Amino acid sequence: MMSPTKTPITLHADREHDGLRTAVIFALIALFFVSYWLVNALLGLEALAAVRDYAVSVSCVLGLVIALGATAVIENMLKRHWPSGRSITLDDAGILAQFRRQNPLRFRFDGSMTRLNWTFKLSGYRRGGREKRLSSKWVCLACQVQQDGQRLVVYSYMPPRKAAVWLDEDAPEKFQCINQADVADKSFSARVKMPTRPEVTNEMLTGKDGRYWLAERNRWDNGLELTHEDFATFMQFLAGGKR
């Protein structure tokens, strides 16, 4: 049985949202030009005359290093202070999922609530978007909560070491493994164009893993990505474990 909590817990989803990624790219470009100018100006000092012949090369290299370091700091700050507007609140009534451009979803403990867990490796298919920036050794863990026709999908990408906690045979939660390569478009045209989400066929939806592929399609459309820490909090909350 799921246990409520008297203190609401808010989990902010999609930490690396599109607005943040765009801001980080512009910050990197701006910081590179500023860093290049500062390093080039320093190399013009008399004390550094020995490296003046390599001023452009040194300025480019050091400028990029400084810009990358400063951008990483800015990105971490933005992740803490610039939420995506999509969040999950866990409270004594149940779960409240909030979105930017659609009505919130409420799942209550006093009703019939079901869930579905699945996982897949980030390898064996052409990845795009957020997945492309992650290691092919990572895995995705996902959970769909359903009640009265409402569905909420939360998921998280994890390195194998962290995912092993959830995928161990003795783990309390069971995750069904699916293979993205089963639905990937393997045609030549698919290889030369930008990666897109594949079409889940009726044959797959009526197969033994059909409900998991339907849930996976729901994840593509409106899933909420959590950090692995927040995903653990969410799963433990559902299980009524220690939070």
Secondary structure, DSSP 8 states (H G I E B T S, - for coil): -----SS-EEEE--TT-HHHHHHHHHHHHHHHHHHHHHHHHHHTSGGGGGGGGGHHHHHHHHHHHHHHHHHHHHHHHHHHH---S-EEEE-SSEEEEE-SSS--EEEETTS--EEEEEEEES-SS---HHHHTS-TT-EEEEEEEEETTEEEEEEEEE-HHHHHHHHSTT-SS--EE--GGGT---SHHHHHS--------HHHHTSTTHHHHHHHHHHHHH-EE--HHHHHHHHHHHHT---
